[in-house]
Amino acid sequence: MLPMDGPFEIARGLQVIFGIGLVIFVHELGHYLAARLCKVRVETFSLGFGPRLLGKRIGSTYYQLAAIPLGGYCRMAGEERRADGLPPEPDELPAKSVGQRFFIYSGGVLMNVLFGLVVFTILFQVGVPFTSPIVGQTIPGGPAWRAGVPEGQEIVAVNGTPILEFEHHYTEIALGDPQRATLLMRDPHSGLQHTYEITPKLDAREGLRTIEITPDFQRDAQGRILLDVKPNSAAARAGLATGDRLLEVLDGVPGLSALDQIALQARGDQPLSLRIEGADGVRDVRVAPELGTRLNPPRVGIAQVQNQVQALRASALAPPLGLREGDELLSVNEQPILGLGDLQRALLSSSAPVRMRVRRGEREEELRGPALDRAAALALADDVAIGGRESSTELVVQPGDAAERAGLRTGDQVLRIDGTEVRGWLEIKTLVERAGRGQRPAEFRVRRAGAPDHLTIAVQPEARAIADYGLSLQQAQYLYRSDNFCAAMLFGARYSWRFLEDSWLTLKRMLTQDVSPKNVGGIISISAVSYSLTEAGWSKFFFFLCLVSINLAFINILPFPVLDGGHLFFLIIEKLKGSPVSNRVLGTSQAIGVVLLLSLMVYVTYNDLVRWVFPPR
């Protein structure tokens, strides 16, 4: 999960450990200071659980660092009720009033919130880099695409809430009205604002609602994307440098985003052909990838046919053709439609009237339309969202890969793999991956047009080295900085409160099943995100630690046995009834709390493993 190759990566790993340890230390320090203020003896102050790594007794307290960095504890004298029934000593916890104990148990939460308030204030004065809330691309067929949200527009607010960075819109959409999202957008060039009403879509894989947009890239004054080039990489050796401007992807597909065009060229580890402008002026560069020691999962080199019309956007061009949602585009202007970019290529290939061959249900039909100039052709392609049909078993075979070498061809329809009947692309992926894990060939039984009988072809999955080009497109960012200390403090307080509100709304949405619990993450998620943010600088790293600290405060204040909130809940009951709850009630609730907490830890760890260690492909 976290590569540790070289001193730089080791330093980043140590930074992550420091950050997580700091948040835990702050929480336990809150309990410790509150206990000392109330003259309660602290027996053990521990960072981590399990076997002791380091420790020293100072006064009446033993301070230690334990092996399992999943939390910590501050054990106070008398915290476990006496079995002998004797009254507590004056410096033991039970000897203190309900108010004092309430303060001690809430000390960790208060300290976590205070940490967020103080550090947020400092960060907003120094400046924090945020992802610019600018729409880079609307996913074809998605809610924002259907609503006609323009690319390159700035998101000012979602449902009336100002948007500070691009990632904020995810939260506002997921936690807002599931039937309607109101986006206030601003044109960065004219300054004009416009409102869009969008119906969010439930993303089954992520378990939350979204409008399916992506962030923009960093651009110069002329709108050209800036490149980020790794030192001593293939791109650097080809003469590229960070800050070079991308003018064009040579031999690319007009109408597609720069990222999609690069992805098409990089498919099959092919060289990238780019036209860029740098310190030496405009030049064409060819970047051949370099193969590293890390391997991709075993693959055979097949892809799903992407030719079904998933959605049509309101347009003056599509209706005359008679194209409908659900149609399978077999060919356009005599060119087959198999995947990304094929529709654009086909529409631009001829100046004659448009001819489309489609499969509609069980029938094939030919659709005809007027001749289109370049602009109209690209506009039509932009208004048609194409994707894969779930039940399709037709293959696109990648040139040079194992499947082509074994004899599979584009257009083959898979009937069985290893004797198991397949009814869709997901089953093909699953069976091929199973063969790859078993380091054995996958036996394809296919139907081929023109062949008198079905064919059986064995294909050995290959674990190929990961190709590294050493370049990426810079993500659009800006530095947020408050005007003065008071403004920074006020903004930090608002941001902290807003995050607490979001945490509460997330819990409510999970209970109403509007947000899937699989979005809950644990220590692995925190470590992975922390590690990724170490490259963004200390301000962004500490910004994330503030969010973790406030989230820790929210979780601990919940009235859940074992957590601080559970202790506070019993103290409220004690205040109302005039006496503590019985040992039986307390012991039973604590036992149930431990079981539930361990179950929750197992669940979030499973989520983390799925998300970060074994992500679905």
C-alpha positions as CSV (number, residue, x, y, z in Angstrom):
1,M,0.0,0.0,0.0
2,L,2.7,2.5,1.0
3,P,5.8,2.1,-1.1
4,M,9.0,2.5,0.9
5,D,11.6,2.6,-1.8
6,G,14.4,4.9,-0.8
7,P,15.1,7.6,1.9
8,F,12.4,10.0,0.6
9,E,9.7,7.4,0.9
10,I,10.9,6.4,4.4
11,A,10.8,10.0,5.5
12,R,7.2,10.3,4.2
13,G,6.3,7.1,6.1
14,L,7.8,8.6,9.3
15,Q,5.9,11.8,8.7
16,V,2.7,9.8,8.6
17,I,3.5,8.0,11.8
18,F,4.3,11.3,13.5
19,G,1.0,12.8,12.3
20,I,-1.2,10.0,13.5
21,G,0.7,9.8,16.8
22,L,0.3,13.5,17.2
23,V,-3.5,13.4,17.0
24,I,-3.6,10.5,19.4
25,F,-1.2,12.3,21.8
26,V,-3.4,15.4,21.7
27,H,-6.5,13.4,22.6
28,E,-4.9,11.6,25.5
29,L,-3.2,14.8,26.7
30,G,-6.6,16.3,27.1
31,H,-7.6,13.5,29.5
32,Y,-4.3,13.8,31.3
33,L,-4.5,17.6,31.8
34,A,-8.1,17.5,32.9
35,A,-7.3,14.7,35.4
36,R,-4.3,16.6,36.8
37,L,-6.4,19.8,37.1
38,C,-9.0,17.9,39.1
39,K,-6.2,16.3,41.2
40,V,-6.7,12.8,39.9
41,R,-3.7,10.5,39.9
42,V,-2.8,9.2,36.4
43,E,-1.2,5.8,36.6
44,T,-0.4,5.2,32.9
45,F,-0.2,7.5,29.9
46,S,0.2,5.3,26.8
47,L,0.5,6.0,23.1
48,G,-0.6,2.8,21.4
49,F,-1.8,-0.5,22.7
50,G,-0.2,-3.9,23.3
51,P,3.4,-4.6,24.2
52,R,5.4,-1.8,25.6
53,L,8.3,-0.5,23.4
54,L,9.6,2.3,25.6
55,G,8.6,3.5,29.0
56,K,9.6,5.5,32.0
57,R,8.0,6.4,35.4
58,I,8.0,10.0,36.3
59,G,6.4,10.7,39.6
60,S,3.2,8.6,40.0
61,T,2.7,8.2,36.3
62,Y,4.2,5.6,34.0
63,Y,4.6,7.1,30.4
64,Q,5.0,4.5,27.6
65,L,5.0,3.9,23.9
66,A,3.2,0.7,22.8
67,A,3.6,-1.5,19.7
68,I,0.1,-1.1,18.2
69,P,-0.4,2.5,17.0
70,L,-4.2,2.3,16.8
71,G,-4.9,4.6,19.7
72,G,-3.8,5.2,23.2
73,Y,-5.1,5.5,26.7
74,C,-4.8,7.4,29.9
75,R,-5.4,5.1,32.9
76,M,-6.5,7.0,36.0
77,A,-6.4,5.8,39.6
78,G,-9.7,4.2,40.7
79,E,-11.0,4.1,37.1
80,E,-11.9,0.4,37.7
81,R,-14.5,0.2,40.5
82,R,-13.3,-1.4,43.8
83,A,-14.4,-4.9,44.3
84,D,-14.0,-4.6,48.1
85,G,-16.6,-1.9,48.3
86,L,-14.2,0.5,50.2
87,P,-14.5,4.2,49.6
88,P,-12.1,5.7,47.0
89,E,-8.9,7.5,47.9
90,P,-9.0,11.3,47.5
91,D,-6.8,11.2,44.4
92,E,-8.9,8.5,42.7
93,L,-11.4,9.2,40.0
94,P,-14.6,8.0,41.8
95,A,-13.9,10.5,44.6
96,K,-14.5,13.4,42.3
97,S,-17.8,15.1,41.6
98,V,-20.0,14.3,38.6
99,G,-19.0,17.6,37.1
100,Q,-15.3,17.0,37.6
101,R,-15.5,13.5,36.1
102,F,-17.6,14.9,33.2
103,F,-14.7,17.4,32.5
104,I,-12.1,14.6,32.7
105,Y,-13.9,12.3,30.3
106,S,-14.6,15.1,27.8
107,G,-11.0,16.4,28.1
108,G,-9.8,14.4,25.0
109,V,-12.7,15.6,22.9
110,L,-12.2,19.2,24.0
111,M,-8.4,19.0,23.2
112,N,-9.1,17.5,19.8
113,V,-11.4,20.4,18.9
114,L,-9.0,22.9,20.4
115,F,-6.2,21.4,18.3
116,G,-8.3,21.9,15.2
117,L,-9.2,25.5,16.1
118,V,-5.7,26.5,16.8
119,V,-3.9,24.8,14.0
120,F,-6.7,25.8,11.5
121,T,-6.1,29.4,12.5
122,I,-2.4,29.2,12.0
123,L,-2.8,27.3,8.6
124,F,-5.3,29.8,7.2
125,Q,-2.9,32.6,8.1
126,V,0.1,30.9,6.5
127,G,-1.9,29.6,3.5
128,V,-3.3,26.2,2.5
129,P,-3.2,24.8,-1.0
130,F,-6.7,23.7,-2.2
131,T,-7.9,22.0,-5.3
132,S,-9.6,24.7,-7.4
133,P,-13.4,24.2,-7.5
134,I,-13.4,24.3,-11.3
135,V,-15.2,21.7,-13.4
136,G,-12.6,19.9,-15.6
137,Q,-14.9,17.4,-17.2
138,T,-18.5,16.2,-16.9
139,I,-18.7,12.4,-17.2
140,P,-20.8,11.6,-20.4
141,G,-24.2,10.4,-19.4
142,G,-23.8,11.6,-15.8
143,P,-26.2,14.1,-14.0
144,A,-24.0,17.2,-14.6
145,W,-23.5,16.2,-18.3
146,R,-27.3,15.8,-18.7
147,A,-27.9,19.2,-17.0
148,G,-25.5,20.9,-19.4
149,V,-23.0,22.1,-16.8
150,P,-20.2,23.7,-18.8
151,E,-16.6,22.6,-18.4
152,G,-14.2,25.2,-17.1
153,Q,-16.8,26.8,-14.8
154,E,-16.1,27.5,-11.1
155,I,-18.4,26.0,-8.5
156,V,-19.3,28.9,-6.2
157,A,-21.8,27.1,-4.0
158,V,-23.7,23.8,-3.7
159,N,-27.2,24.0,-2.0
160,G,-26.3,27.4,-0.7
161,T,-23.0,26.3,0.9
162,P,-19.9,28.1,-0.4
163,I,-17.4,25.7,-1.9
164,L,-13.8,26.2,-0.9
165,E,-12.2,23.4,-2.8
166,F,-13.3,20.9,-5.4
167,E,-13.6,18.0,-3.0
168,H,-16.2,19.9,-0.9
169,H,-18.9,19.4,-3.6
170,Y,-18.7,15.6,-3.0
171,T,-19.8,16.1,0.6
172,E,-22.5,18.6,-0.2
173,I,-24.0,16.4,-2.9
174,A,-23.8,13.2,-0.8
175,L,-25.3,14.8,2.3
176,G,-27.8,17.1,0.6
177,D,-31.2,16.5,-0.9
178,P,-31.0,13.1,-2.7
179,Q,-33.5,14.4,-5.3
180,R,-32.0,17.8,-6.2
181,A,-28.7,19.6,-6.0
182,T,-28.5,23.3,-6.7
183,L,-25.2,24.5,-8.1
184,L,-24.2,28.1,-8.4
185,M,-21.5,28.4,-11.1
186,R,-19.4,31.3,-12.2
187,D,-17.6,31.8,-15.5
188,P,-14.0,32.7,-14.6
189,H,-13.6,34.9,-17.7
190,S,-16.8,36.9,-17.7
191,G,-17.7,36.7,-14.0
192,L,-21.3,35.8,-14.9
193,Q,-23.1,33.4,-12.6
194,H,-25.7,30.8,-13.4
195,T,-27.7,28.2,-11.4
196,Y,-28.1,24.6,-12.4
197,E,-30.6,22.2,-10.9
198,I,-29.3,18.6,-11.0
199,T,-30.7,15.3,-9.9
200,P,-27.8,13.4,-8.3
201,K,-27.0,9.8,-9.2
202,L,-26.4,7.0,-6.7
203,D,-23.0,5.5,-7.3
204,A,-23.4,1.9,-6.3
205,R,-19.7,1.3,-6.2
206,E,-18.9,4.3,-3.9
207,G,-22.2,4.0,-2.0
208,L,-23.2,7.7,-2.2
209,R,-24.8,10.2,-4.5
210,T,-22.8,12.2,-7.0
211,I,-23.1,14.4,-10.1
212,E,-20.1,12.9,-11.8
213,I,-17.7,15.7,-12.5
214,T,-13.9,15.8,-12.4
215,P,-11.5,18.6,-11.3
216,D,-9.7,20.8,-13.8
217,F,-6.0,20.9,-14.6
218,Q,-3.6,23.8,-13.9
219,R,-3.6,26.1,-16.9
220,D,-1.7,29.2,-18.0
221,A,-3.3,32.5,-19.1
222,Q,-4.0,31.0,-22.6
223,G,-5.7,28.0,-21.1
224,R,-2.9,25.5,-21.8
225,I,-2.4,22.6,-19.3
226,L,0.8,22.6,-17.3
227,L,2.8,19.4,-17.1
228,D,4.4,17.9,-14.0
229,V,7.5,15.9,-14.8
230,K,9.4,13.6,-12.4
231,P,13.2,14.0,-12.3
232,N,15.2,11.3,-13.9
233,S,12.2,9.9,-15.7
234,A,11.4,9.0,-19.3
235,A,9.7,12.3,-19.8
236,A,12.7,14.2,-18.3
237,R,15.1,12.3,-20.6
238,A,12.9,13.2,-23.5
239,G,13.5,16.9,-22.7
240,L,10.3,17.7,-20.8
241,A,10.3,19.8,-17.6
242,T,7.7,20.7,-15.0
243,G,5.8,23.8,-16.1
244,D,5.9,23.0,-19.8
245,R,2.6,23.7,-21.5
246,L,0.7,21.0,-23.4
247,L,-0.4,22.4,-26.8
248,E,-1.7,19.2,-28.4
249,V,-1.7,15.4,-28.2
250,L,-0.4,14.5,-31.7
251,D,-2.4,11.9,-33.5
252,G,-5.0,12.3,-30.8
253,V,-8.8,12.2,-31.2
254,P,-10.4,15.7,-31.6
255,G,-13.2,16.4,-29.1
256,L,-11.7,14.2,-26.3
257,S,-10.1,15.6,-23.2
258,A,-6.3,15.8,-23.0
259,L,-6.4,13.1,-20.3
260,D,-8.5,10.7,-22.4
261,Q,-6.2,11.3,-25.5
262,I,-3.1,10.5,-23.4
263,A,-4.9,7.4,-22.0
264,L,-5.7,6.2,-25.5
265,Q,-2.1,6.6,-26.6
266,A,-0.7,5.0,-23.4
267,R,-2.9,2.0,-23.9
268,G,-0.7,-1.0,-24.5
269,D,2.3,1.0,-23.1
270,Q,2.7,2.9,-26.4
271,P,4.8,6.0,-26.7
272,L,3.2,9.4,-26.2
273,S,3.5,12.0,-29.0
274,L,3.0,15.5,-27.6
275,R,3.4,19.1,-28.8
276,I,4.5,21.3,-26.0
277,E,5.8,24.8,-25.3
278,G,8.6,25.3,-22.8
279,A,11.7,27.4,-22.3
280,D,13.0,26.4,-25.7
281,G,9.8,27.3,-27.5
282,V,7.3,25.0,-29.3
283,R,8.5,21.5,-30.1
284,D,7.2,18.0,-30.7
285,V,8.2,15.3,-28.1
286,R,7.9,11.6,-28.2
287,V,8.0,9.9,-24.7
288,A,8.6,6.2,-24.7
289,P,7.7,4.5,-21.4
290,E,10.2,2.9,-19.2
291,L,9.4,-0.5,-17.6
292,G,10.0,-0.7,-13.8
293,T,10.3,-3.7,-11.5
294,R,6.7,-3.5,-10.2
295,L,4.2,-5.7,-12.1
296,N,0.6,-5.2,-13.2
297,P,-1.9,-7.9,-12.2
298,P,-1.9,-10.7,-14.8
299,R,-4.0,-9.8,-17.9
300,V,-4.7,-11.2,-21.3
301,G,-5.3,-7.9,-23.2
302,I,-9.0,-7.7,-23.8
303,A,-11.5,-5.0,-23.3
304,Q,-15.3,-4.6,-23.4
305,V,-16.9,-3.2,-26.5
306,Q,-18.1,0.3,-25.7
307,N,-20.8,1.1,-28.3
308,Q,-24.2,1.3,-26.4
309,V,-25.9,4.7,-26.3
310,Q,-26.2,5.3,-22.6
311,A,-27.7,8.7,-22.8
312,L,-28.6,11.5,-25.3
313,R,-28.4,15.1,-24.4
314,A,-30.9,17.6,-25.8
315,S,-29.5,18.6,-29.2
316,A,-30.6,19.9,-32.6
317,L,-28.4,17.2,-34.2
318,A,-29.4,13.9,-32.7
319,P,-33.2,13.9,-33.3
320,P,-32.9,14.0,-37.2
321,L,-30.8,10.8,-37.0
322,G,-33.4,9.0,-35.0
323,L,-30.8,7.7,-32.5
324,R,-32.2,6.4,-29.2
325,E,-30.9,5.5,-25.8
326,G,-30.1,1.8,-25.7
327,D,-29.1,1.6,-29.4
328,E,-25.8,-0.2,-30.1
329,L,-23.7,1.7,-32.6
330,L,-22.3,-0.9,-34.8
331,S,-20.7,1.4,-37.3
332,V,-20.7,5.1,-38.3
333,N,-19.8,6.1,-41.9
334,E,-18.6,2.4,-42.4
335,Q,-16.2,2.6,-39.5
336,P,-16.8,0.2,-36.5
337,I,-17.6,1.7,-33.1
338,L,-15.7,-0.3,-30.4
339,G,-14.5,2.2,-27.8
340,L,-13.5,5.6,-26.7
341,G,-12.9,8.1,-29.5
342,D,-14.3,5.9,-32.3
343,L,-17.5,8.0,-32.7
344,Q,-15.5,11.2,-33.0
345,R,-13.1,9.6,-35.6
346,A,-16.0,8.2,-37.6
347,L,-18.0,11.4,-37.7
348,L,-14.9,13.3,-38.9
349,S,-13.9,10.8,-41.4
350,S,-16.4,11.8,-44.1
351,S,-18.0,15.0,-45.4
352,A,-20.9,12.9,-46.9
353,P,-24.3,12.5,-45.1
354,V,-24.0,10.6,-41.9
355,R,-24.9,6.9,-42.0
356,M,-25.2,4.9,-38.8
357,R,-25.8,1.1,-38.5
358,V,-27.4,0.3,-35.1
359,R,-28.7,-2.8,-33.3
360,R,-32.0,-2.0,-31.8
361,G,-33.3,-4.9,-29.8
362,E,-33.1,-7.9,-32.1
363,R,-33.0,-5.9,-35.3
364,E,-30.3,-4.0,-37.2
365,E,-31.3,-0.6,-38.7
366,E,-29.5,2.1,-40.7
367,L,-30.0,5.7,-39.6
368,R,-29.2,8.6,-41.9
369,G,-28.6,12.2,-41.3
370,P,-27.3,15.4,-43.0
371,A,-23.6,16.0,-43.7
372,L,-21.9,17.7,-40.8
373,D,-19.0,20.1,-40.7
374,R,-16.2,19.6,-38.1
375,A,-17.8,21.7,-35.4
376,A,-21.2,20.0,-35.8
377,A,-19.7,16.5,-35.9
378,L,-17.8,17.1,-32.6
379,A,-21.0,18.7,-31.1
380,L,-23.0,15.6,-32.0
381,A,-20.4,13.2,-30.5
382,D,-20.4,15.4,-27.4
383,D,-24.1,14.9,-27.0
384,V,-24.0,11.1,-27.2
385,A,-22.8,9.2,-24.1
386,I,-21.5,5.8,-25.1
387,G,-20.6,2.9,-22.7
388,G,-20.5,-0.9,-22.5
389,R,-23.6,-3.1,-22.3
390,E,-23.5,-5.2,-19.2
391,S,-24.7,-8.4,-21.0
392,S,-22.3,-8.0,-23.9
393,T,-19.6,-10.7,-24.2
394,E,-18.1,-9.3,-27.4
395,L,-14.3,-8.6,-27.2
396,V,-11.9,-5.9,-28.2
397,V,-8.5,-7.4,-28.4
398,Q,-5.5,-5.3,-27.7
399,P,-2.7,-5.4,-30.3
400,G,0.4,-7.4,-29.2
401,D,-1.0,-8.7,-26.0
402,A,-1.5,-12.4,-25.0
403,A,-5.0,-12.7,-26.3
404,E,-4.0,-11.6,-29.9
405,R,-1.0,-13.8,-29.9
406,A,-3.1,-16.8,-28.8
407,G,-5.6,-16.2,-31.7
408,L,-8.5,-14.2,-30.2
409,R,-9.9,-11.4,-32.5
410,T,-11.9,-8.3,-32.0
411,G,-15.5,-9.1,-32.4
412,D,-15.3,-12.6,-30.9
413,Q,-18.2,-13.4,-28.6
414,V,-17.2,-15.3,-25.5
415,L,-19.5,-18.2,-24.6
416,R,-17.6,-20.0,-21.9
417,I,-14.3,-19.6,-20.0
418,D,-12.8,-22.7,-18.4
419,G,-16.2,-24.4,-18.9
420,T,-18.2,-21.8,-17.1
421,E,-20.9,-20.0,-19.1
422,V,-20.5,-16.2,-19.2
423,R,-23.4,-13.8,-19.5
424,G,-21.6,-10.5,-19.3
425,W,-18.4,-8.6,-19.0
426,L,-18.1,-8.8,-15.2
427,E,-18.0,-12.6,-15.4
428,I,-15.3,-12.5,-18.1
429,K,-13.1,-10.3,-15.9
430,T,-13.7,-12.5,-12.8
431,L,-12.8,-15.8,-14.6
432,V,-9.7,-14.3,-16.3
433,E,-8.5,-12.9,-13.0
434,R,-9.0,-16.2,-11.3
435,A,-6.9,-17.9,-14.0
436,G,-4.2,-15.2,-13.6
437,R,-4.1,-15.8,-9.8
438,G,-3.8,-19.5,-10.4
439,Q,-1.0,-18.9,-13.0
440,R,-2.7,-21.0,-15.6
441,P,-4.2,-20.4,-19.0
442,A,-7.8,-19.3,-19.4
443,E,-9.7,-21.4,-21.9
444,F,-12.0,-19.3,-24.0
445,R,-14.9,-20.8,-26.0
446,V,-15.9,-18.2,-28.5
447,R,-18.3,-17.6,-31.4
448,R,-16.6,-15.9,-34.4
449,A,-18.5,-14.4,-37.4
450,G,-17.9,-16.5,-40.5
451,A,-16.5,-19.5,-38.6
452,P,-18.4,-22.7,-39.1
453,D,-18.1,-23.8,-35.5
454,H,-17.2,-22.4,-32.1
455,L,-13.5,-22.0,-31.3
456,T,-11.6,-23.0,-28.2
457,I,-8.5,-20.8,-27.5
458,A,-6.3,-21.0,-24.4
459,V,-4.7,-17.7,-23.3
460,Q,-2.1,-17.4,-20.6
461,P,-2.5,-14.2,-18.5
462,E,0.7,-12.2,-18.2
463,A,1.9,-10.0,-15.4
464,R,3.6,-7.3,-17.3
465,A,5.9,-4.6,-15.8
466,I,4.2,-1.3,-15.1
467,A,5.1,1.3,-17.7
468,D,6.2,4.7,-16.3
469,Y,6.2,7.8,-18.5
470,G,7.2,10.1,-15.7
471,L,4.7,12.9,-16.4
472,S,1.2,13.9,-15.3
473,L,-1.1,16.8,-15.9
474,Q,-0.9,19.3,-13.0
475,Q,-4.1,19.5,-11.0
476,A,-5.5,23.0,-10.7
477,Q,-4.8,24.5,-7.2
478,Y,-4.8,27.8,-5.4
479,L,-3.5,29.0,-2.1
480,Y,-6.2,30.1,0.4
481,R,-5.0,32.6,2.9
482,S,-7.0,34.8,5.3
483,D,-6.5,38.5,5.4
484,N,-5.5,38.7,9.1
485,F,-5.4,36.7,12.4
486,C,-9.0,37.4,13.4
487,A,-10.3,36.4,9.9
488,A,-8.2,33.2,10.1
489,M,-9.5,32.3,13.6
490,L,-13.1,33.0,12.5
491,F,-12.7,30.9,9.4
492,G,-11.1,28.1,11.3
493,A,-14.0,28.0,13.8
494,R,-16.5,27.9,10.9
495,Y,-14.6,25.2,9.2
496,S,-14.4,23.1,12.3
497,W,-18.1,23.5,13.0
498,R,-18.9,22.7,9.4
499,F,-16.9,19.5,9.5
500,L,-18.6,18.4,12.8
501,E,-22.0,19.1,11.0
502,D,-20.9,17.0,8.0
503,S,-19.8,14.1,10.4
504,W,-23.3,14.2,12.0
505,L,-25.1,14.3,8.7
506,T,-22.9,11.4,7.4
507,L,-24.0,9.3,10.4
508,K,-27.7,10.2,9.8
509,R,-27.4,9.4,6.0
510,M,-25.8,6.0,6.8
511,L,-28.8,5.3,9.1
512,T,-31.2,6.2,6.4
513,Q,-29.1,4.3,3.9
514,D,-28.5,7.3,1.7
515,V,-24.8,6.9,2.2
516,S,-23.2,3.4,2.4
517,P,-21.3,2.4,5.5
518,K,-18.5,1.2,3.2
519,N,-17.4,4.8,3.0
520,V,-16.3,4.5,6.7
521,G,-12.5,4.2,6.9
522,G,-10.0,3.3,9.6
523,I,-6.3,3.6,10.3
524,I,-5.3,2.3,6.9
525,S,-7.3,5.0,5.1
526,I,-5.9,7.6,7.4
527,S,-2.4,6.4,6.8
528,A,-2.9,6.2,3.0
529,V,-4.4,9.6,2.7
530,S,-1.7,11.1,5.1
531,Y,1.0,9.5,3.0
532,S,-0.5,10.9,-0.3
533,L,-0.6,14.4,1.3
534,T,3.0,14.4,2.4
535,E,4.0,15.5,-1.1
536,A,1.6,18.4,-0.9
537,G,3.6,20.1,1.9
538,W,3.3,20.4,5.6
539,S,0.4,22.9,5.5
540,K,-1.9,20.5,3.6
541,F,-0.7,17.6,5.8
542,F,-1.5,19.5,9.0
543,F,-4.8,20.5,7.5
544,F,-5.7,16.8,7.1
545,L,-4.6,16.1,10.7
546,C,-7.0,18.8,11.9
547,L,-9.8,17.1,10.1
548,V,-8.8,13.7,11.7
549,S,-8.6,15.4,15.1
550,I,-12.1,16.9,14.8
551,N,-13.4,13.6,13.4
552,L,-11.9,11.8,16.4
553,A,-13.6,14.2,18.7
554,F,-17.0,13.6,17.0
555,I,-16.6,9.8,17.2
556,N,-15.6,9.9,20.9
557,I,-18.5,12.1,21.9
558,L,-21.0,9.5,20.7
559,P,-22.9,7.8,23.5
560,F,-21.3,4.5,22.8
561,P,-20.0,2.2,25.6
562,V,-16.2,2.2,26.0
563,L,-15.9,5.5,24.2
564,D,-15.7,8.8,26.1
565,G,-19.3,9.5,25.1
566,G,-20.4,6.4,26.8
567,H,-18.8,7.5,30.1
568,L,-20.5,10.9,29.7
569,F,-23.9,9.3,29.1
570,F,-23.6,7.3,32.4
571,L,-22.5,10.4,34.2
572,I,-25.7,12.2,33.0
573,I,-27.8,9.2,34.3
574,E,-25.9,9.4,37.6
575,K,-26.6,13.1,38.0
576,L,-30.3,12.5,37.2
577,K,-30.9,9.5,39.5
578,G,-28.5,10.7,42.2
579,S,-26.4,7.6,42.2
580,P,-24.1,5.7,39.8
581,V,-25.4,2.9,37.6
582,S,-24.9,-0.6,39.1
583,N,-21.8,-2.6,38.5
584,R,-23.9,-5.1,36.6
585,V,-25.3,-2.5,34.2
586,L,-21.9,-0.9,33.7
587,G,-20.1,-4.2,33.2
588,T,-22.7,-5.6,30.7
589,S,-22.7,-2.3,28.7
590,Q,-18.9,-2.3,28.6
591,A,-18.7,-5.9,27.4
592,I,-21.3,-5.2,24.7
593,G,-19.4,-2.0,23.8
594,V,-16.1,-3.9,23.4
595,V,-17.7,-6.5,21.1
596,L,-19.4,-3.7,19.0
597,L,-16.2,-1.7,18.9
598,L,-14.1,-4.7,17.8
599,S,-16.7,-5.5,15.2
600,L,-16.6,-2.0,13.9
601,M,-12.8,-2.1,13.8
602,V,-12.9,-5.3,11.7
603,Y,-15.5,-3.8,9.4
604,V,-13.6,-0.5,8.8
605,T,-10.3,-2.5,8.3
606,Y,-12.1,-4.6,5.7
607,N,-13.3,-1.4,4.0
608,D,-9.7,-0.1,4.0
609,L,-8.3,-3.3,2.6
610,V,-10.9,-3.2,-0.3
611,R,-10.3,0.5,-0.9
612,W,-6.5,0.7,-0.6
613,V,-4.8,-2.7,-0.6
614,F,-7.0,-4.8,-2.9
615,P,-8.9,-2.1,-4.9
616,P,-11.5,-3.5,-7.4
617,R,-10.2,-3.3,-11.0
